[in-house]
Amino acid sequence: MADDKTQSAKTMDVRYVANLARLNLTDGEVEQFQSQLDNIVGHFNQLRALDVDGVEPMAHATLIQNVFREDQVRPGLNRDEVLKNAPEHSTDLIMVPTIVE
Amino acid sequence: MLNTLTIHEILGKLERHECRSEEVVRSVLDAIRREDPRLHGYLTVDEADALARAREADAARDKGGKGKLLGIPLAVKDVLNVKGQPCTCGSKILKGYVAPYDATAIARLRAEGAVFLGRTNMDEFAMGSSTENSAYGITRNPWKSDCVPGGSSGGSAAVVAADEAIAALGSDTGGSVRQPASFCGCVGLKPTYGWISRYGLTAYASSLDQIGPLTKDVRDAALLLQIMAGLDPSDSSTVPVPVPDYSAALKPDLKGMVLGLPREYFVGGLHPDVERRVEEAIAVCRKLGAETVEVSLPHTRDAIATYYIIAPAEASANLSRFDGVRYGFRAAGAEDPIDLYKKTRAEGFGPEVKRRIILGTYVLSSGYYDAFYLRAQKVRTLIRRDFESAFQKCNAILSPVAPTPAYRIGEKSADPMQMYLGDIFTVPVNLAGICGMSVPCGFSSDNLPIGLQVVGPALGEEAILRVGFAYEQATDWRRHRPRGES
């Protein structure tokens, strides 16, 4: 790899990143993911060898730019059908654990 | 055996009153009962509904109904919403979810009379290349039961190859239609980004995802593309260009066509049988009148790293919607909303999805964004430019779809990086936003199918369909069928 120092100095803080992603991990998962993810991120370092000065980042591959339309009311999904997919609901509300005491 | 026919062959029979849609559906359902206990290509099949819809189609035809797919049964990857059917994306987190609406692609096929008979297995949220990452069990390759069907649209490819479907839909973010088509010996088309609406396709990586057909021949791929393609107000990335008549592009020769052979694709690491079959296919294209020219795609070796930064980054954002609140699975015993999210996601997602969410969150996080995500976006520009200069010299590019034929179940599942490297020829096409198709081009020494990839520029579907069709007509690979060994 082009930059061994950067590569070896940084291993991912897997538990910290998982918390950012709102994901609980078991100790076994942390251990397994640590080596797998460090290996994958190690491969990413090959991109450091490329000269990308002055290259525009490509955020998407669309052939068009902005798309505008009239702000018209359209029918939404049927409420009863939507509630059928909710894990917990009352007559017309989706239930969640208490947010504010 | 009606289930072994193509869409266009069945339409001919229906029009000539040589068969009824109900017989077609029954023949497919029989094949599913016979083959699917072994292959497990389907997650669910709604027999009663499929038969009822087939009878409706027969009645409509009797009254002069003219839908372009009237009474044709299709299988659908479990990532596309079909109103009233489950849509689990191969994940436990969407267990029990029933789609309350049709994806645009589905609505367009339905308007032409298609019958949606079942949901096909896939890698969870389309993350994988072998269909081993499904929460609902593996799918087996119809040609060899101890091999994977490819992925992530492995269920769709397997059921088409095993004649458990007339044709199927998949989605392709980094090769997920083309690679399983190659592994199972069917045709798999990934259209240009923005050509088929993504409305109702559960998002994996939004800047790369495209819906695509898996079919028994190129004519069927053209037929399904014809119906699904084009502008949709519900997906603002769709292109406002009229859809050409793709059947007119299906010509028997390649006179006047220039085909590019990327120098970087035919070096080291290729399975010798793949190399041989693709070289033979190139020779057939020359005989059909095509001229070939060497082209260079110098950033090919950087495409895997670029893809596995960009796709997980987008996935980490897209999959934040699965939090146990509005739909699907919810973990028990949560004390507050944050606890609910963390527990639900921990219990609801499988390991590959967790890995990619963590990876994506990492490359977008403070301190790493510039080094990884922003740099990958710039390399993506370089990859697109490679193709733009190549297409100055040719109408389409020929390459392998994957470096190897189908591998054994479990062979690569322990090492994610090994699995990722198999995507080397397919991910550049998604990154550039252009179109590609896998067409069967023969078999390995142990009788596993191999696919030829035909890649075209943005909205170059006519060119790749023409190449695929002429090649297919000059060979008879499409007539080979798995023998049903076990």
Chai-1 contact restraints between the chains, C-beta under 6 A:
chainA,res_idxA,chainB,res_idxB,connection_type,confidence,min_distance_angstrom,max_distance_angstrom,comment,restraint_id
A,M12,B,Y362,contact,1.0,0.0,6.0,A-B,restraint_1
A,V17,B,I358,contact,1.0,0.0,6.0,A-B,restraint_2
A,V17,B,T361,contact,1.0,0.0,6.0,A-B,restraint_3
A,V17,B,Y362,contact,1.0,0.0,6.0,A-B,restraint_4
A,A18,B,I358,contact,1.0,0.0,6.0,A-B,restraint_5
A,L20,B,T361,contact,1.0,0.0,6.0,A-B,restraint_6
A,A21,B,I357,contact,1.0,0.0,6.0,A-B,restraint_7
A,A21,B,T361,contact,1.0,0.0,6.0,A-B,restraint_8
A,R22,B,Y341,contact,1.0,0.0,6.0,A-B,restraint_9
A,R22,B,K342,contact,1.0,0.0,6.0,A-B,restraint_10
A,L23,B,R345,contact,1.0,0.0,6.0,A-B,restraint_11
A,N24,B,K342,contact,1.0,0.0,6.0,A-B,restraint_12
A,N24,B,A346,contact,1.0,0.0,6.0,A-B,restraint_13
A,F33,B,R355,contact,1.0,0.0,6.0,A-B,restraint_14
A,Q36,B,P416,contact,1.0,0.0,6.0,A-B,restraint_15
A,N39,B,M417,contact,1.0,0.0,6.0,A-B,restraint_16
A,I40,B,M417,contact,1.0,0.0,6.0,A-B,restraint_17
A,H43,B,A305,contact,1.0,0.0,6.0,A-B,restraint_18
A,F44,B,A305,contact,1.0,0.0,6.0,A-B,restraint_19
A,F44,B,F372,contact,1.0,0.0,6.0,A-B,restraint_20
A,Q46,B,A305,contact,1.0,0.0,6.0,A-B,restraint_21
A,L47,B,D302,contact,1.0,0.0,6.0,A-B,restraint_22
A,L47,B,A305,contact,1.0,0.0,6.0,A-B,restraint_23
A,L47,B,R375,contact,1.0,0.0,6.0,A-B,restraint_24
A,L47,B,V379,contact,1.0,0.0,6.0,A-B,restraint_25
A,V52,B,K378,contact,1.0,0.0,6.0,A-B,restraint_26
A,V55,B,K378,contact,1.0,0.0,6.0,A-B,restraint_27
A,V55,B,T381,contact,1.0,0.0,6.0,A-B,restraint_28
A,E56,B,T381,contact,1.0,0.0,6.0,A-B,restraint_29
A,P57,B,L374,contact,1.0,0.0,6.0,A-B,restraint_30
A,P57,B,Q377,contact,1.0,0.0,6.0,A-B,restraint_31
A,P57,B,K378,contact,1.0,0.0,6.0,A-B,restraint_32
A,M58,B,Q377,contact,1.0,0.0,6.0,A-B,restraint_33
A,M58,B,R380,contact,1.0,0.0,6.0,A-B,restraint_34
A,M58,B,T381,contact,1.0,0.0,6.0,A-B,restraint_35
A,H60,B,S207,contact,1.0,0.0,6.0,A-B,restraint_36
A,A61,B,Y193,contact,1.0,0.0,6.0,A-B,restraint_37
A,A61,B,G433,contact,1.0,0.0,6.0,A-B,restraint_38
A,T62,B,G194,contact,1.0,0.0,6.0,A-B,restraint_39
A,T62,B,S237,contact,1.0,0.0,6.0,A-B,restraint_40
A,L63,B,G194,contact,1.0,0.0,6.0,A-B,restraint_41
A,L63,B,V239,contact,1.0,0.0,6.0,A-B,restraint_42
A,V67,B,S236,contact,1.0,0.0,6.0,A-B,restraint_43
A,L77,B,P100,contact,1.0,0.0,6.0,A-B,restraint_44
A,E81,B,P100,contact,1.0,0.0,6.0,A-B,restraint_45
A,N85,B,Y97,contact,1.0,0.0,6.0,A-B,restraint_46
A,N85,B,Y327,contact,1.0,0.0,6.0,A-B,restraint_47
A,A86,B,R326,contact,1.0,0.0,6.0,A-B,restraint_48
A,P87,B,R330,contact,1.0,0.0,6.0,A-B,restraint_49
A,I94,B,R326,contact,1.0,0.0,6.0,A-B,restraint_50
A,V96,B,V325,contact,1.0,0.0,6.0,A-B,restraint_51
A,V96,B,P337,contact,1.0,0.0,6.0,A-B,restraint_52
A,P97,B,A334,contact,1.0,0.0,6.0,A-B,restraint_53
A,P97,B,D336,contact,1.0,0.0,6.0,A-B,restraint_54
A,P97,B,P337,contact,1.0,0.0,6.0,A-B,restraint_55
A,P97,B,L340,contact,1.0,0.0,6.0,A-B,restraint_56
A,I99,B,P337,contact,1.0,0.0,6.0,A-B,restraint_57
